[in-house]
Amino acid sequence: MEKQAKRQAGVDDVVQPFLLYLLAEGSARLTVEAYGRDVRQAQAMCSGPLPEATDEQIQEVILTYAQSGRSARSQARFISSLRRYFRWLVLTGKRADSLERVLQAPHWGKPLPHTLTEREVERLLAAPDQTWLGQRDRAMLEVLYACGLRVTELVELRLTSVNLRQGVLRVLGKGSKMRLVPLGMAAQDAIQSFMTEGRSGLLGAKISDVLFPTHEGVAMTRQAFWYRIKHWARVAGIETPLSPHTLRHAFATHLLNHGADLRVVQILLGHADLSTTQIYTHVAQARLQALHARHHPRG
């Protein structure tokens, strides 16, 4: 027990600079926290100091993690964290070998993300009423679908983020990377309508720079906004399973279904790697196959 505590203290001395390095590189806070958890868990399962681990020790760590009942997705993330950690050890001169030969992620099929049909999206966007809250929620839903934002990006928008004259939105994404996303006319109209009436009604005498504020004048939490989406989905009679990224998935899928270039969708979504965007080609392909089977004489 005492030896394990010493090993853990030792790895923490190395993990903290690693996490600071990731933050300085622009990695998102939640991503950095996940790396930290994985590396510390690996140390807890390792028979020696993790920075000095041998091939056999790392293989044993990976096997132990897999036998704990984790999904292939979790295993892939765990191994990815270790791969990044050992590369950093080599980069900083703390070891000579990054153990790439044993840190190979398991192969697993990417599940298709849940999305909504275009008709379901129309019903969802039409669900909010004309109360101040309804005007705000409708504007948020329109922007979410028009721009393919992450929920965190949406709730953190400020008044200075939107330019209705040019019809664009300035979005601060993962790793503090800024991108410009075009607003459609429907989203622009919804924002303008909320700004004209609903926003002042919500705030009263309060002053806030949040584009879509709460009654208190502060930014809504992700959880609170997701509660609002589920509420309007019930009003619209939508039974499709929803996730925090459902409208983001719909945005990407519908663009591809209508002929958008994959790299354009990548830029609009704020994906650093095109491979992350490619999952949506599978979603679009699944729909095309269904249409072919339904309408082709030999489908």
Buried (B, 14 or more C-beta within 10 A) or exposed (E): EEEEEEBBEBBEEBBEEBBEBBBEEEBBEEBBEBBBEBBBBBBBBBEEBBBEBBEEBBBBBBEBBBEEEEEEEBBBBBBBBBBBBBBBBBEEEBBEEBBEEBBEBEEEEEEBBBBBBEEBBEBBBEBBEEEBBBBBBBBBBBBBBBBBBBBBBBBBBBEEBBEBEEEBBBBBBBBEEEBEBEBBEBBBBBBEBBBEEBBEBBBEEEEBEBBBBBEEBEBBEBEEBBEBBEEBBEBBEBEEEBBBBBBBBBBBBBBBBEEBEBEEBBBBBBBEEEEEBBBBBBBBEEBEEEEEEEEEEEE
